[in-house]
C-alpha cells in the first residue's frame, strides 16, 4: 500500500519532532535510529526513505528546534526591549531549562556533540545561534551595530555557558547561583 505525499510529510515531521526532543534529552550517541523511529511510532526501515543518515536527521532536528526558539524570541520583541529581555532570560536561565534539556535549547544540549560532527549539523547550530543572537542584538543598547552585535554575542555566550555550567556542577546551591548571577547581570 502506497503512502500519500501528505502522510509522508506528516511522518517526516513526526520523526523530526521526536528526534529534536530525544537528541536533546539523550545526546547524539544516546539514541539509535531504531529507538528513535520506534518513539516516533514508525518502523526502522522507513528511516532511510526520509534521511540519508542519523547526522542528517540531527541537522534537520536541530535546525527545527532552534527555528522555533527564534520565532518565540521574535514574538517577544513586540513587547519592548526590557520585557523581551526579561522573557528571554526568565525562560532560558531557569532550573526547568537546566533540568529538562529535551525541552530546551539545542545549543546547550547538543553543542559539544555537534562540534565533533560534520558540516550539516554544525551549520544548523550556527544558523540557529545566529538567529537567536540577531534577536538579542535588537535588544542591546550599544551605540552602533558593531557594538550591539558584540553585546549580543556576549549575552548569548553567557546564557549558554550558564546552562551548561549549571548542569555540570554537583552542588545545587552553586547551580542556582550561576543561573541567578548571569540572569541578574544580563537584566541589570
N, C-alpha and C positions, 0 to 999 in steps of 0.2 A: 504494500500500500504506500503510495507516494504521499509525502507530507507537503502541504501547501506552503507557498512562499511566506505567508503570514505566520504559519506555525514555525517555520524555520527561523524567522526573525524573532518570534517570541522565545523560542528555545535558546537562541544565541543571547538574547537579553537576560534570560534567567541564568545562563551559565556565567555571564559577565558579572551580574549582581552577586551571585553566590561566591564567585572567585574573589571579588573585591573584598567581601566580608571575611572569607576563610584565609586568604593570603595575609590580610592584616592581623587576623587572630593567631594564626599558626606559623606565619613566615613562609617564605617561598619553598624551603625544603621540608616544611612541616606538614604539607598536604600533597598527596599524589593526585594524578589525573583521575584515577578510578574513584577515589573517595570524593573528589570534588564533583564529578559527574553524578555520583550517587546522591550527594547532598542536593544537587540541582534537580533530582528526580529523573535523570536521564541515564542512558547506558554509556559505558566507557567507550564503546565502539563509535559512537556518534561524535566524539570529541574532534577527531581529525577532519570531519566534514565542516567544522567551523574554524579550526585553528591549526596552524602548521606545527605549533609546539606549545609546550607549557609556558615558555618565556613569552611567546606572542600573546597568550591569554593574560599573563601578568601585566604586560604593557597595556593592553586594552582595559583591563580591570582597574589598573592604577589611574589611567587617564580618565576613565569614567568616574571614579570616586573623587578625584581631585576637581574635575569639572563641576560636579555637584556642589562641592565645597566653595569653589569660586563663585558660583551662582548665588549661593546663600550669602556669602560675604558681600557681593554686589548689591543684594537686596537691602542690606543694612545701610548702604551709602545714602539712601533717601532720607534717613533719619538724622542726618547731620554727623559731623566729624566725631564729636565726643560720644554720642550714643552708639555710633557704628564701632568705634574702637572699643568701647565698653562691652558691646555684644560679642565682638570677636574674641577679646581676651577672656571674658567671662565664660564663653563656650569652649575655648581652647585650653586655657590654663586651669583645668579642673581635675579633681580626683576622679570624676566619672570618665573623663578622657584618658587619664592615666591608667585606670583600671580596665578599660574596655577598648583596647586598640582596634578591635573588629568594627567598631562604630566610629572610629576617629580618623585622624589624618594618616594618609598613606606614607607620607614622608617620614613621620616619626616611627611608624610600624615597620616600614619596609626599606627605608633609606640604606641601611647597611647591607641588606641582601641585594638590593638593586645595584649598588655600587660595584658589586662583584660580577654582574651580568653584562650582557651585550648592549648594543646601542638602542634597540627599541624600548626596552624598559627604562633605561636611563633617560632617553628622550621624553618619555611620558612623565617621569618625575620632574624633569627640567621644565616642561611646558606647564605642568600644574603649579610648580613653585613660582614660576614667573607670573602666572595668573594671580596667585594669592598675593605675591609681592606688589603687583600692579594695583590691586585694591588697597593694600596698605599704603602705597605711595600717595594715593589720593587723600589719605588721612593724615599725612605728615605735614609739618609746619615749616619746613626749610624754606630758605629764601629763593631757591631756584630748583629746577627739575633735577639737576645732578645731586643736590643736597637731599632733596626728598627721596630720591632713589636710594642713596646711601642709608638714610634713616629707615626706609622700608626694609632693606636687606638686613640691617642690624636688628630690627624689630622681629622680623621673621626668624632669623637665626636664633635670637634669644628665646622665642616661643618654642621652636622645635627643640632646641637644646634643653629647655626647662622640662619638657615632657620626657625626653629621652633620659635625662639625669634623674628625674623624679621616679621613673620606672626602675632605674638601675640600683638605686641605693636601698639598703636593707633596714633603714630607720624611718618609720612612718612620720615622725615629727619632722625630720630633715626633709623628707619628700614633700610634705605640705609646705614647709618653709620655703623651699625652692620655688614652688608654684606661686606662692603669695608674693615673694620678693620680686619675681620677674613681673607678675601682674601689676604690682604697685609701681615698679619702675617704668612700665610702659604706659600707664594711665595717669601718671603724675603731671 
